Amino acid sequence: MFIRLFVASACLALATVAATAAETTKPDKPNIIFILADDLGYGDLGCYGQQAIRTPNLDRMAAEGLRFTQCYAGSTVCAPSRCALMVGQHTGHCIVRGNDRVPLRPEDVTVAEVLKGAGYTTALIGKWGLGEPGTTGHPIRQGFDYFFGYTDQRHAHNYYPEFLWRNTDRVALKNEVAAEWKDDLAGVAVRRVEYSHDLFVADALRFVEENRDKPFFLYFAITIPHANNEAGKEGMEVPDLGEYADKDWPAPEKGKAAMIARMDRDIGVLLAKLKQLGIDNRTVVFFTSDNGPHREGGVDPSFFRSSGGLRGIKRDLYEGGIRVPMIVRWPEKIKPGVSDQVWAFWDFLPTAAELAGAAAPAAIDGISVVPALLGQADQKQHEFLYWEFHEGASKQAVRMGDWKGARLSPESPLELYDLKVDPAEKKNVASAHPELVAKIEAYLKAARTESEHWPLRTKPATPKKDKAAKNAGA
């Protein structure tokens, strides 16, 4: 009996030591996953008021985490929004200010580089848009250890492409694109076998599982619910319509709903994987969208009230074009709730740096929102937020406290809105507040550096000169 008790006690002690050793070898830095949807509106999720499209997994993520009501994208279209996210600068300073093939430069320091320097394994799975193979902007040259997806935003229109990129290698898929698109990155498939979104989800799950024992950063830039612009009213490409197949809705709206449902399902699978691997409590997950809802693929953004009652959509600098859903979940660290903290994509780099215990670059516009995430009172606030956009005449916007200034061209008078009482920007009150108009005018002049690619212009450039025209639908 004594021997059996001794052996049992010894085994228990060894198990305790082993468990303690395993616990102490766990990374002390949290994993960071940033999920970026494409053209998802502020009002497209149930937790942000959506009534027709079911998003139970993201709604649960919001209930378990922190849901922000005043978070802003980097821009109102794809590439500049992603640039602001990656380099921590707003569109008055970052190199990419429109949907053109201008690559990131060697001197641009990305969040991936910062985290890689802090010991993280870094991966981008999905859509990049900031540099092609052979350029300084390619993700492998911008701090990512691994890349799988689209480098070009027009290529990303097609959910059934003939190829994707893995690191610098072109990976052939089983799809076939129509003959008229053979010489163009964009296109419409005539043979649809492999859905790119599904490939991204499988790859993301593999990456998380393979890197569970060390700190990792996964930038999961999915393309749902962007349209395949080249497919016209059949551009909401999705393998099946699921529960929305029998709805009495226009076909594009059923496609959009099915895409969002698929996205929600797969984010639920990813979150379940974190729990299964035992890394849920040491993984911070961000979820957001790159800009407001689109009007492509036959979709009417008013059908589902995708802007959530805000004015404007994608390509607008009104709230509906730039205010986006933002949910952040970190069990046992972030208390569930709703936050009205005002922040923007360029704040992600310093936030991630602080989470990783790393130093952020000096030449950025962002501030860390870790205090807001953790419910601390010492959160620093922006003096102002700034955007500029250059499809057509150049537009500019500033948010200063609860005040929003918007200018539709360099020659247009400034519009002024009080977002505290008028979040839908229905009443321009510029004439009643000349002192605020003057202050915002000063910000509009001081907030930007000149850009050879995107000068302020009073009218659209000619197609020959407008390099952004080719990618205007991105």
VOLUMRO-755421 format. One line per 5 residues: number of its first residue (from 1); their letters; for each residue y, x, z of C-alpha. Coordinates in Angstrom, 2 decimals. Layout:
# VOLUMRO-755421
NUM> a> Y,X,Z; ...
This chain:
# VOLUMRO-755421
1> mfirl> 0.00,0.00,0.00; 2.38,2.80,0.98; 1.70,4.63,-2.29; 2.34,1.47,-4.32; 5.62,0.85,-2.49
6> fvasa> 6.65,4.47,-2.95; 5.92,4.35,-6.68; 7.75,1.05,-7.06; 10.76,2.41,-5.17; 10.75,5.56,-7.26
11> clala> 10.59,3.58,-10.51; 13.46,1.37,-9.33; 15.53,4.43,-8.45; 14.83,6.03,-11.82; 15.75,2.81,-13.61
16> tvaat> 19.00,2.62,-11.66; 19.83,6.23,-12.50; 19.01,5.63,-16.17; 21.18,2.51,-16.28; 24.02,4.35,-14.57
21> aaett> 23.69,7.24,-16.99; 23.67,4.88,-19.95; 26.77,3.14,-18.63; 28.63,6.43,-18.15; 27.81,7.54,-21.68
26> kpdkp> 29.34,4.44,-23.23; 32.59,5.16,-25.08; 35.63,4.68,-22.87; 37.71,3.61,-25.86; 37.34,0.07,-27.20
31> niifi> 36.01,-0.60,-30.65; 38.67,-2.22,-32.84; 37.91,-4.77,-35.54; 40.78,-6.11,-37.63; 39.78,-9.09,-39.79
36> laddl> 42.29,-9.92,-42.52; 41.90,-13.14,-44.48; 43.61,-13.47,-47.86; 46.19,-16.24,-48.45; 45.10,-18.27,-45.41
41> gygdl> 47.97,-20.44,-44.22; 49.34,-20.84,-40.70; 47.91,-24.37,-40.62; 44.48,-23.72,-42.17; 42.53,-23.36,-38.90
46> gcygq> 41.60,-26.07,-36.43; 43.15,-24.16,-33.55; 46.45,-24.21,-35.47; 46.34,-27.94,-36.17; 44.09,-28.23,-39.23
51> qairt> 42.48,-31.68,-39.32; 40.30,-31.70,-42.44; 38.64,-28.26,-42.53; 36.28,-27.37,-39.69; 36.58,-23.85,-38.24
56> pnldr> 34.49,-23.97,-35.02; 33.91,-20.22,-34.70; 37.54,-19.22,-35.05; 38.52,-22.10,-32.79; 36.11,-20.74,-30.18
61> maaeg> 37.47,-17.24,-30.68; 40.95,-18.62,-30.01; 39.72,-20.45,-26.89; 38.13,-17.24,-25.60; 41.06,-15.02,-26.57
66> lrftq> 44.80,-15.09,-27.12; 46.27,-17.26,-29.87; 49.71,-16.20,-31.06; 52.17,-18.75,-32.42; 54.83,-16.35,-33.69
71> cyags> 53.08,-13.49,-35.46; 54.29,-12.38,-38.88; 52.67,-10.80,-41.91; 54.08,-7.62,-43.38; 55.17,-9.47,-46.52
76> tvcap> 54.66,-12.66,-48.43; 52.16,-11.15,-50.90; 49.14,-8.89,-50.68; 49.92,-5.20,-51.23; 53.16,-4.81,-49.25
81> srcal> 51.75,-6.83,-46.37; 48.75,-4.50,-46.20; 50.97,-1.46,-46.48; 53.05,-2.58,-43.49; 49.83,-3.15,-41.56
86> mvgqh> 48.43,0.28,-42.36; 51.52,2.49,-41.88; 53.46,0.65,-39.16; 56.62,0.23,-41.24; 58.33,-2.92,-42.49
91> tghci> 59.09,-3.46,-46.18; 62.51,-1.89,-45.89; 60.84,1.46,-45.24; 57.23,1.50,-46.45; 56.34,2.88,-49.89
96> vrgnd> 54.63,-0.29,-51.20; 57.03,-3.23,-51.32; 55.45,-5.34,-54.04; 52.21,-5.99,-55.92; 52.33,-2.87,-58.06
101> rvplr> 49.97,0.07,-58.31; 52.09,2.40,-56.22; 49.70,4.42,-54.02; 50.19,5.58,-50.49; 51.37,9.20,-50.31
106> pedvt> 49.86,12.12,-48.39; 52.73,11.90,-45.91; 52.00,8.24,-45.13; 50.06,8.14,-41.85; 47.74,5.17,-41.61
111> vaevl> 46.22,3.50,-38.57; 42.85,4.79,-39.80; 44.11,8.38,-39.64; 45.47,7.84,-36.13; 42.19,6.38,-34.90
116> kgagy> 40.06,8.94,-36.71; 42.06,11.63,-34.93; 41.22,9.90,-31.65; 37.48,10.15,-32.28; 36.85,6.84,-34.04
121> ttali> 34.53,6.28,-36.98; 36.61,4.32,-39.47; 35.62,1.89,-42.20; 37.32,-0.41,-44.68; 35.17,-3.18,-46.09
126> gkwgl> 36.83,-5.58,-48.53; 40.15,-5.38,-50.35; 42.49,-2.37,-50.25; 45.32,-2.56,-52.83; 47.10,0.67,-51.79
131> gepgt> 45.62,3.29,-54.09; 43.09,3.68,-56.88; 40.33,6.28,-57.23; 41.85,9.65,-58.03; 45.16,8.88,-56.32
136> tghpi> 46.54,9.93,-52.95; 46.29,6.31,-51.82; 42.53,5.92,-52.04; 41.15,4.80,-48.65; 38.90,7.85,-48.29
141> rqgfd> 42.06,9.97,-48.56; 43.90,7.78,-46.06; 41.74,8.16,-42.97; 38.71,5.99,-43.72; 35.29,7.57,-43.33
146> yffgy> 33.71,4.76,-45.33; 34.91,2.27,-47.93; 33.16,-0.57,-49.73; 35.05,-3.10,-51.82; 37.91,-3.52,-54.25
151> tdqrh> 40.68,-0.95,-54.63; 42.75,-3.13,-56.99; 44.13,-6.55,-56.05; 43.61,-8.03,-59.54; 40.00,-6.88,-59.54
156> ahnyy> 39.68,-8.69,-56.21; 40.52,-12.01,-57.85; 36.96,-12.13,-59.19; 34.38,-13.00,-56.52; 31.58,-12.14,-58.99
161> peflw> 32.68,-8.74,-60.34; 30.49,-6.41,-62.35; 31.10,-3.60,-59.88; 32.57,-2.66,-56.51; 33.45,0.74,-55.07
166> rntdr> 31.50,2.51,-52.33; 33.63,5.43,-51.22; 34.45,7.00,-54.62; 31.34,5.74,-56.40; 31.30,2.74,-58.69
171> valkn> 28.44,0.43,-57.67; 27.09,-1.85,-60.40; 26.38,-5.47,-59.48; 24.17,-8.04,-61.21; 27.11,-10.20,-62.30
176> evaae> 28.39,-10.37,-65.87; 32.03,-10.92,-66.78; 33.07,-12.87,-69.89; 33.58,-10.71,-72.98; 37.33,-11.36,-73.20
181> wkddl> 37.80,-9.65,-69.83; 35.76,-6.52,-70.50; 38.83,-4.30,-70.83; 40.62,-5.76,-67.81; 39.92,-5.38,-64.10
186> agvav> 40.49,-9.10,-63.62; 38.09,-11.60,-65.09; 35.81,-14.59,-64.88; 32.05,-14.17,-64.56; 29.60,-15.92,-66.87
191> rrvey> 26.60,-14.69,-64.87; 27.05,-15.18,-61.14; 24.45,-13.55,-58.94; 26.14,-11.52,-56.19; 29.08,-13.03,-54.31
196> shdlf> 31.33,-10.20,-53.16; 32.23,-11.84,-49.85; 28.57,-12.08,-48.87; 28.08,-8.40,-49.71; 31.06,-7.52,-47.48
201> vadal> 29.66,-9.50,-44.55; 26.27,-7.80,-44.81; 27.92,-4.38,-44.99; 30.16,-5.10,-41.99; 27.17,-6.13,-39.87
206> rfvee> 25.35,-2.95,-40.91; 28.36,-0.77,-40.06; 28.75,-2.32,-36.61; 25.06,-1.92,-35.81; 24.92,1.70,-36.97
211> nrdkp> 28.02,2.66,-34.97; 27.45,0.68,-31.79; 27.12,3.78,-29.60; 30.48,5.34,-30.48; 34.01,4.03,-30.88
216> fflyf> 34.66,2.55,-34.31; 37.48,0.94,-36.24; 36.49,-1.67,-38.81; 39.19,-3.00,-41.13; 37.42,-6.06,-42.51
221> aitip> 39.69,-7.22,-45.33; 37.93,-10.24,-46.79; 39.27,-12.01,-49.89; 38.72,-15.62,-48.81; 40.48,-18.00,-49.55
226> hanne> 42.33,-16.25,-52.41; 41.83,-17.84,-55.82; 40.49,-16.22,-58.94; 43.79,-16.69,-60.78; 42.22,-15.97,-64.16
231> agkeg> 39.84,-18.93,-63.78; 42.66,-21.50,-63.66; 41.76,-24.72,-61.87; 38.21,-23.43,-61.34; 39.48,-20.44,-59.43
236> mevpd> 38.24,-21.39,-55.96; 34.97,-19.54,-56.49; 32.32,-20.21,-53.88; 28.50,-20.38,-54.16; 28.31,-23.91,-52.78
241> lgeya> 30.60,-26.60,-51.40; 28.54,-27.17,-48.25; 29.63,-30.12,-46.15; 32.59,-30.76,-48.45; 30.57,-31.44,-51.61
246> dkdwp> 30.76,-35.23,-51.24; 34.37,-35.44,-50.15; 36.69,-37.57,-52.26; 38.97,-34.61,-52.85; 40.06,-32.70,-55.95
251> apekg> 37.53,-30.00,-56.86; 39.88,-27.07,-56.02; 40.48,-28.46,-52.53; 36.75,-28.83,-51.91; 36.36,-25.24,-53.03
256> kaami> 39.08,-24.03,-50.70; 37.60,-25.89,-47.74; 34.14,-24.49,-48.50; 35.53,-20.96,-48.71; 37.26,-21.26,-45.33
261> armdr> 34.10,-22.76,-43.81; 32.08,-19.83,-45.18; 34.58,-17.37,-43.72; 34.42,-19.11,-40.34; 30.62,-19.10,-40.37
266> digvl> 30.47,-15.39,-41.11; 33.02,-14.44,-38.46; 30.81,-16.34,-36.04; 27.87,-14.20,-37.17; 29.90,-11.02,-36.64
271> laklk> 30.95,-12.06,-33.13; 27.34,-12.94,-32.31; 26.28,-9.49,-33.52; 28.66,-7.87,-31.03; 27.03,-9.81,-28.21
276> qlgid> 23.54,-9.05,-29.44; 24.32,-5.32,-29.48; 25.85,-5.43,-26.01; 29.26,-4.21,-27.21; 31.16,-7.48,-27.03
281> nrtvv> 33.11,-6.54,-23.90; 34.28,-3.24,-25.33; 35.37,-4.54,-28.73; 38.85,-5.87,-29.49; 38.80,-8.26,-32.44
286> fftsd> 41.96,-9.26,-34.31; 41.99,-12.09,-36.85; 44.89,-12.97,-39.14; 45.98,-13.50,-42.77; 48.02,-11.33,-45.14
291> ngphr> 50.58,-14.04,-46.03; 51.07,-17.76,-46.39; 48.92,-20.17,-48.45; 48.75,-19.92,-52.24; 49.22,-22.40,-55.08
296> eggvd> 46.66,-20.82,-57.44; 43.23,-21.98,-58.57; 44.39,-25.58,-58.86; 45.11,-25.77,-55.12; 48.04,-27.73,-53.72
301> psffr> 48.98,-26.15,-50.36; 50.36,-29.48,-49.16; 46.94,-31.16,-49.48; 45.69,-29.69,-46.19; 49.20,-29.00,-44.82
306> ssggl> 48.25,-25.35,-45.05; 51.68,-24.11,-43.97; 51.29,-26.00,-40.71; 54.58,-27.88,-41.06; 56.55,-24.72,-41.83
311> rgikr> 58.74,-24.39,-44.89; 57.44,-22.39,-47.83; 54.24,-20.76,-49.05; 53.12,-17.42,-50.47; 56.05,-15.60,-52.22
316> dlyeg> 58.60,-17.25,-49.93; 60.39,-15.50,-47.08; 60.69,-18.79,-45.25; 58.33,-19.17,-42.30; 55.48,-20.69,-44.32
321> girvp> 55.29,-17.56,-46.44; 55.20,-15.00,-43.64; 54.22,-16.61,-40.32; 50.46,-16.32,-39.99; 47.68,-17.20,-37.56
326> mivrw> 46.82,-14.35,-35.19; 43.94,-14.46,-32.71; 42.97,-11.49,-30.53; 39.81,-11.50,-28.43; 38.64,-8.90,-25.90
331> pekik> 36.34,-10.35,-23.23; 37.24,-9.51,-19.62; 40.42,-7.76,-20.75; 42.45,-10.40,-22.59; 42.85,-13.66,-20.68
336> pgvsd> 42.42,-16.78,-22.80; 45.65,-18.55,-23.65; 48.49,-19.06,-26.09; 51.36,-16.60,-26.53; 54.76,-17.03,-28.18
341> qvwaf> 55.29,-13.25,-28.34; 57.14,-12.40,-31.57; 55.50,-9.54,-33.45; 54.54,-8.41,-36.93; 51.96,-6.43,-38.87
346> wdflp> 53.82,-3.15,-38.42; 53.12,-3.47,-34.69; 49.38,-3.10,-35.20; 49.41,0.69,-35.69; 51.09,1.51,-32.36
351> taael> 49.00,-1.19,-30.66; 45.77,0.33,-31.94; 47.00,3.80,-31.02; 47.65,2.73,-27.42; 44.27,1.04,-27.18
356> agaaa> 42.67,4.29,-28.35; 44.76,6.52,-26.11; 46.36,8.16,-29.14; 49.94,8.92,-30.09; 51.54,6.85,-32.83
361> paaid> 53.62,8.55,-35.53; 57.33,8.78,-34.77; 58.65,7.38,-38.05; 57.46,3.80,-37.68; 59.11,0.43,-37.08
366> gisvv> 56.33,-1.01,-34.94; 56.02,-1.31,-31.18; 52.80,-1.68,-29.20; 51.98,-5.21,-28.08; 49.25,-4.10,-25.67
371> pallg> 51.29,-5.41,-22.70; 51.43,-8.85,-24.33; 47.70,-8.73,-25.01; 46.95,-7.88,-21.41; 49.42,-10.37,-19.93
376> qadqk> 51.74,-7.71,-18.55; 55.45,-8.33,-17.98; 56.77,-5.06,-19.43; 56.36,-5.96,-23.11; 59.06,-4.35,-25.25
381> qhefl> 60.80,-6.67,-27.74; 62.07,-6.07,-31.24; 65.80,-6.08,-31.81; 65.01,-7.68,-35.17; 62.25,-8.07,-37.78
386> ywefh> 62.96,-7.40,-41.46; 61.37,-8.30,-44.81; 62.30,-7.81,-48.45; 60.52,-9.09,-51.55; 61.07,-8.29,-55.22
391> egask> 59.37,-10.76,-57.55; 62.29,-12.26,-59.45; 65.60,-11.55,-57.77; 65.26,-9.57,-54.55; 64.98,-11.64,-51.38
396> qavrm> 65.62,-10.49,-47.82; 65.02,-12.00,-44.40; 65.68,-11.09,-40.77; 64.45,-12.61,-37.55; 66.71,-11.82,-34.57
401> gdwkg> 65.62,-13.51,-31.38; 65.26,-17.18,-32.28; 67.59,-16.83,-35.26; 66.32,-16.43,-38.83; 68.49,-15.25,-41.69
406> arlsp> 67.28,-15.56,-45.30; 68.93,-14.48,-48.55; 67.42,-15.59,-51.86; 69.16,-12.91,-53.92; 71.67,-10.12,-53.18
411> esple> 74.48,-12.39,-54.43; 73.39,-15.51,-52.55; 75.03,-16.59,-49.29; 72.97,-15.99,-46.19; 71.09,-18.98,-44.84
416> lydlk> 70.76,-19.23,-41.04; 68.19,-21.19,-39.05; 67.60,-21.68,-35.33; 63.82,-21.40,-35.11; 63.77,-22.56,-31.50
421> vdpae> 64.82,-26.07,-32.49; 64.15,-25.94,-36.23; 60.96,-23.93,-36.97; 60.62,-25.76,-40.31; 64.01,-24.32,-41.40
426> kknva> 65.41,-27.67,-42.49; 69.02,-27.20,-41.39; 71.09,-24.23,-42.55; 73.64,-23.60,-39.76; 75.30,-20.50,-41.22
431> sahpe> 78.74,-22.08,-41.41; 78.71,-22.83,-37.68; 77.83,-19.26,-36.61; 79.86,-16.72,-38.57; 79.35,-14.07,-35.89
436> lvaki> 75.55,-14.30,-36.20; 75.79,-14.24,-39.98; 77.85,-11.04,-39.79; 75.33,-9.41,-37.45; 72.38,-10.27,-39.68
441> eaylk> 74.33,-9.10,-42.75; 74.67,-5.72,-41.04; 70.92,-5.62,-40.39; 70.22,-6.42,-44.05; 72.20,-3.36,-45.09
446> aarte> 70.95,-0.96,-42.43; 67.28,-1.95,-42.27; 66.24,-0.55,-45.64; 66.04,2.74,-47.45; 66.47,2.84,-51.21
451> sehwp> 63.31,2.63,-53.31; 62.89,3.86,-56.86; 60.18,1.26,-57.36; 61.89,-1.69,-55.68; 65.69,-1.57,-55.84
456> lrtkp> 67.59,-4.67,-54.76; 68.26,-6.66,-57.92; 70.21,-9.80,-58.65; 67.93,-11.09,-61.40; 64.34,-10.59,-62.52
461> atpkk> 63.58,-7.37,-64.33; 62.40,-7.61,-67.92; 58.60,-7.66,-68.25; 58.71,-4.22,-69.87; 60.42,-2.73,-66.84
466> dkaak> 58.84,-4.89,-64.18; 55.66,-3.03,-63.25; 54.91,-5.66,-60.64; 54.63,-8.40,-63.27; 51.05,-7.44,-64.16
471> naga> 49.93,-7.94,-60.58; 52.23,-10.87,-59.77; 49.29,-13.15,-59.06; 47.75,-10.88,-56.43
